Amino acid sequence: MSVLITNIGELVTNVPRDAVSVASPGPYAAIRDAALIMADGQVAWTGPASLAPEADESIDAAGRAVLPGFVDSHAHLVFAGERGAEFAARMAGQPYTAGGIRSTVAATRAASDDQLRANLARLAAEMLAQGTTTFECKSGYGLTVADEARSVALAAEVTPEVTYLGAHVPAPEFADDVAGYVELVCGDMLAACAPSARWVDVFCERGAFGADEARAVLSAGEASGLTARVHAGQLGPGPGVQVAVEAGAASADHCTFLSDADVDALASSGGTVATLLPGVEFSTRSPYPDARRLLAAGVTVAIASDCNPGSSFTSSMPLCVALAVREMRMTTQEAVWAATAGGAHALRRTDIGHLGVGATADLVLLDAPSHAYLAYRPGVPLVAGVWQAGVRVT
């Protein structure tokens, strides 16, 4: 059955105006007074509403905006417990460090599969209600072979974009033997997790893993068929971006502290996306990444939520768009592109992040006339409808 959405005030397509179809997300592009047809789970037609073909069913958007579904390319949703007191302490002046991760590790290890599954489902539903139609999900709060294996298996129940993050921080049992933990991450733990994962990630940061350790983890992951992602430059300057580019990683995430060499490396990488996570800076009172510096250098930029119980406990991509506009000085168009097409690039997906003919019909109807309202009216629930593969889900 075909479905026509007509009378769209602004249709954000991320497809050049002269393109009939597109094989991957393109530059920001939008059509005014538009219409869109979905059929068989895909976008079948877009263009001016006055030229729209007939369809089996018609929906009147009443002048509201339609966007591609948000693509959240960095999230940590398999966990138990909460860290509200830690957040309150930060707001009272205590600096953020990666040490709080260990409290979540303890809670996650103690939780049952059903408890973890229920929390994961709740967060996934929150994301969907706010327009996120694709999300990545990491392990990293188990840090034993059994707990990491169940984490990636649970994540695989709700998304194909599963990341093995055994190298989040050294497990408490290996506090004095980081080399031994890296060996475990690259050996038995990887073997148990790789069948359920698409990606391998490492927290290349002070207090976590150094450059050589990160290279070992990424190399082992690649040998097991996983593609690299890297946590880089969150807490201070470091080698993470260089490690990511050397490994051909799909993304270097955080990118808060970057050297000129880091920016040059990302710009010339040919495929490593700089994924910015403004919810982290909001929650930790850290400096925001310099998005303008990256964009000026020609770096591909994505925005993601980094939803996790410690440093960014938000599942809201609209909030992240608003923060990117206000605090990282991105234009509204740049921020929306980064939250849709940028995330698709970070996941190396060509079927999402845009509304070209042949794309998966993942889209969001806003209760607003344009995409700019995501930043113009921050904190207001503007998502009026969500479709996944052509099926309305909210």
C-alpha positions in Angstrom: 0.0 0.0 0.0 1.2 3.5 -0.9 0.8 6.4 1.5 0.9 10.1 0.5 1.9 12.7 3.0 0.9 16.0 1.5 0.7 19.7 2.4 4.2 19.5 4.1 5.4 23.0 4.9 9.0 21.9 4.8 10.3 18.5 3.7 13.9 18.0 4.7 15.3 15.5 2.3 19.1 15.8 2.4 18.9 15.2 -1.3 20.0 17.8 -3.9 17.0 19.4 -5.6 18.0 18.1 -9.1 18.4 14.5 -7.9 15.7 12.0 -8.7 17.2 9.5 -6.2 20.2 9.2 -4.1 22.3 6.3 -2.9 23.4 7.9 0.3 22.8 11.0 2.4 23.8 14.2 0.5 24.1 17.8 1.6 21.3 19.5 3.5 18.3 20.1 1.2 14.6 20.8 1.7 11.5 21.3 -0.3 8.8 23.8 0.6 5.1 23.1 0.1 6.0 19.5 -0.5 4.6 15.9 -0.6 6.1 12.5 -0.1 4.9 9.0 -1.0 5.9 5.8 0.9 5.5 2.3 -0.5 6.9 -1.0 0.5 8.8 0.5 3.4 10.7 3.0 1.2 10.4 6.5 -0.1 8.8 6.3 -3.5 8.4 9.9 -4.5 9.1 13.4 -3.2 8.3 16.8 -4.7 6.0 19.8 -4.8 2.6 18.9 -3.3 0.9 20.3 -6.5 2.6 17.6 -8.5 2.1 14.6 -6.2 0.8 11.4 -7.8 -2.2 9.6 -6.3 -1.7 7.0 -3.5 -3.8 4.4 -1.7 -3.9 6.6 1.5 -3.4 10.3 2.1 -2.3 12.1 5.2 -2.5 15.9 5.5 0.6 17.4 7.2 -1.3 20.7 7.6 1.8 22.8 6.8 4.0 21.0 9.3 7.6 19.9 8.7 8.8 16.4 7.9 12.4 15.3 8.5 14.4 12.0 8.1 14.3 10.0 11.3 17.1 11.0 13.7 20.1 8.6 13.6 21.7 8.4 17.0 25.2 6.9 16.4 26.5 6.8 20.0 24.5 5.4 22.9 25.1 3.2 26.0 21.7 1.7 26.8 22.5 -1.7 28.4 23.0 -0.9 32.1 21.4 -1.0 35.5 21.3 1.6 38.3 21.5 5.4 38.2 24.0 8.1 39.1 21.9 11.1 40.0 24.0 11.9 43.1 27.1 12.0 40.9 25.4 14.5 38.6 24.4 16.6 41.6 27.9 16.6 42.8 29.2 17.8 39.5 26.7 20.6 39.5 28.1 21.5 42.9 31.6 21.8 41.4 33.1 18.3 41.5 34.9 17.6 38.2 33.9 14.7 36.0 36.2 11.7 35.6 35.6 8.3 34.1 35.7 6.6 37.5 31.9 6.7 37.9 31.6 4.0 35.2 32.6 1.4 37.8 29.5 2.0 39.9 27.4 1.3 36.8 29.5 -1.8 36.2 28.6 -3.1 39.7 24.9 -2.5 39.2 24.9 -4.0 35.7 26.6 -7.2 36.8 24.1 -7.6 39.6 21.1 -7.1 37.4 19.1 -9.9 35.7 18.7 -10.2 32.0 15.1 -9.2 32.3 16.0 -6.1 34.3 18.5 -5.0 31.7 16.1 -5.8 28.9 13.3 -3.8 30.5 15.6 -0.7 31.0 16.8 -1.1 27.4 13.3 -1.2 26.1 12.3 1.8 28.1 15.1 3.9 26.7 14.6 2.7 23.1 10.9 3.7 23.4 12.0 7.1 24.7 14.2 7.6 21.7 11.5 6.5 19.2 9.0 8.9 20.8 11.5 11.8 20.2 12.1 10.9 16.5 15.1 8.6 16.7 14.4 5.8 14.2 18.0 4.3 14.2 20.4 4.0 17.1 23.7 2.4 18.0 24.0 0.6 21.3 27.3 -0.3 23.1 28.2 -2.8 25.7 30.8 -1.7 28.2 29.2 -1.9 31.6 29.8 -5.6 32.2 33.6 -6.0 31.7 33.5 -9.8 32.2 33.2 -12.3 29.4 29.7 -13.3 30.4 28.4 -9.8 31.1 29.8 -8.3 27.9 28.4 -11.2 25.9 24.9 -10.8 27.4 25.1 -7.0 26.9 25.7 -7.3 23.1 23.1 -10.0 22.8 20.5 -7.9 24.5 21.4 -4.9 22.4 21.1 -7.0 19.2 17.5 -7.6 20.2 16.6 -4.0 19.5 19.1 -2.7 16.9 21.5 -4.0 14.3 24.0 -1.3 15.2 25.6 -3.1 18.2 29.1 -2.1 19.4 31.4 -4.2 21.5 33.0 -1.9 24.1 34.8 -4.3 26.4 37.5 -1.7 26.4 35.4 1.0 28.2 37.7 1.1 31.3 39.8 -1.7 32.8 37.6 -4.0 34.9 38.0 -3.6 38.6 39.6 -7.0 38.9 42.4 -5.8 36.6 43.1 -2.5 38.2 46.7 -3.5 38.6 47.0 -5.5 35.4 45.7 -3.4 32.5 47.8 -5.5 30.1 46.0 -8.6 31.3 42.7 -7.0 30.8 43.5 -5.9 27.3 44.5 -9.5 26.5 41.1 -10.6 27.8 39.3 -8.0 25.7 41.2 -9.1 22.6 40.8 -12.8 23.3 38.0 -14.7 25.1 35.7 -11.6 25.5 36.0 -10.6 21.9 35.3 -14.2 20.8 32.1 -14.3 22.9 30.9 -10.9 21.7 31.8 -10.6 18.1 28.9 -12.8 16.8 26.4 -10.3 18.1 28.2 -7.1 17.2 29.0 -5.0 14.1 31.4 -2.6 15.7 34.3 -2.5 18.1 35.0 0.5 20.3 37.7 1.6 22.7 37.9 4.5 25.2 41.3 5.9 24.3 41.7 8.4 27.1 43.5 9.0 30.3 42.1 6.8 33.0 41.1 4.2 30.4 43.4 3.0 27.6 46.5 4.4 25.8 47.2 4.5 22.1 49.0 1.1 21.9 46.3 -0.6 24.0 43.6 0.9 21.8 45.4 -0.2 18.6 45.6 -3.7 19.9 41.8 -3.8 20.7 40.8 -2.3 17.3 43.2 -4.7 15.4 41.7 -7.7 17.2 38.2 -6.5 16.5 38.9 -6.0 12.8 40.4 -9.5 12.6 37.0 -10.8 14.0 35.1 -8.9 11.4 34.2 -5.8 13.4 34.6 -2.2 12.3 36.3 0.4 14.5 34.9 3.3 16.4 36.8 5.3 19.0 36.0 7.4 22.1 38.5 10.2 21.5 39.4 13.6 23.1 36.7 13.8 25.8 38.6 14.5 28.9 41.7 16.2 27.4 44.1 16.1 24.6 45.2 12.6 23.6 46.0 10.2 20.8 42.4 9.0 20.2 41.7 10.8 17.0 45.0 9.7 15.4 44.3 6.1 16.5 40.9 6.3 15.0 42.1 7.6 11.6 44.9 5.1 11.5 42.5 2.3 12.0 40.0 3.6 9.4 37.4 4.0 12.1 33.9 5.0 11.1 33.9 7.7 13.8 35.9 9.4 16.4 33.4 10.4 19.1 33.5 13.3 21.6 36.2 15.3 19.9 36.1 18.0 22.6 39.9 18.5 22.8 41.5 18.5 19.4 44.9 19.6 18.1 45.4 21.1 14.7 46.9 17.7 13.6 43.7 16.0 14.8 41.5 18.2 12.7 43.8 17.8 9.7 43.7 14.0 10.2 39.9 13.9 10.3 39.6 16.2 7.3 41.9 14.0 5.2 40.7 10.6 6.5 38.2 9.9 3.8 35.7 8.4 6.1 36.2 9.0 9.8 33.3 11.1 11.1 33.7 13.4 14.1 30.7 12.6 16.3 29.9 15.4 18.7 28.0 14.6 21.9 26.7 17.9 23.3 24.6 16.2 26.0 28.0 15.3 27.7 29.1 18.9 27.9 25.7 19.9 29.2 25.9 17.2 31.9 29.5 17.6 32.9 30.0 21.4 32.4 32.9 20.7 30.2 33.8 22.9 27.2 31.7 22.2 24.1 33.5 20.9 21.0 34.4 23.5 18.4 32.1 22.5 15.6 32.8 25.5 13.5 36.5 24.6 13.4 35.7 21.1 12.2 33.1 22.2 9.6 35.5 24.8 8.3 38.1 22.2 7.7 35.7 20.0 5.8 35.3 17.3 8.4 32.0 15.3 8.3 30.2 16.0 11.6 27.5 13.9 13.3 25.5 14.6 16.5 24.6 11.8 18.9 23.1 11.6 22.4 25.7 9.4 24.2 22.7 8.3 26.3 24.3 6.8 29.4 23.6 6.9 33.2 26.8 8.9 34.0 27.8 11.7 31.7 24.8 12.2 29.4 21.5 10.8 30.7 19.4 12.0 27.8 17.8 10.1 25.0 16.7 13.3 23.2 18.2 14.1 19.8 16.0 17.3 19.6 17.8 18.5 22.8 21.2 17.7 21.2 20.2 19.6 18.1 19.3 22.6 20.2 22.5 22.4 22.2 24.6 22.1 19.0 23.0 25.3 17.6 23.2 27.3 20.8 26.5 26.1 22.3 28.5 24.8 19.4 27.4 27.6 17.0 26.1 25.3 14.3 23.4 26.6 12.0 20.0 24.9 12.4 20.5 23.3 9.0 24.0 22.0 10.0 22.7 20.6 13.2 19.7 18.8 11.7 21.9 17.3 9.0 24.4 16.1 11.6 21.6 14.5 13.6 20.3 12.6 10.5 22.7 12.3 7.5 25.7 12.8 9.7 24.7 9.9 12.0 24.1 7.7 8.9 27.6 8.5 7.7 28.9 7.6 11.2 27.2 4.2 10.9 28.2 3.8 7.2 24.6 3.5 6.2 23.3 4.7 2.9 19.6 3.8 3.4 18.8 6.2 6.2 19.5 9.8 7.1 17.8 11.1 4.0 14.5 10.9 2.2 15.7 10.3 -1.4 13.8 7.8 -3.6 14.7 4.3 -2.4 15.6 5.3 1.1 14.1 3.6 4.0 10.9 5.5 4.9 12.0 6.5 8.4 10.6 10.0 9.0 9.5 12.4 11.6 6.5 14.8 11.5 7.1 17.9 13.6 4.3 20.0 15.1 6.1 23.0 13.6 6.5 24.6 10.2 10.2 24.1 9.9 13.2 22.2 11.2 14.5 25.4 12.9 11.9 24.9 15.6 14.0 22.1 17.1 16.3 24.8 18.4 13.8 27.7 18.4 11.5 25.9 20.8 13.9 23.8 23.0 12.4 21.5 25.5 9.0 21.5 23.8 7.7 18.0 22.6 7.4 18.8 18.9 7.4 15.3 17.5 3.9 14.7 16.2 4.4 11.4 14.4 7.2 8.9 13.6 7.3 6.3 10.8 9.8 3.4 10.6 10.1 1.7 7.2 6.8 3.3 6.2 4.8 2.2 9.2 3.6 4.8 11.7 4.9 3.9 15.1 4.0 7.0 17.2 
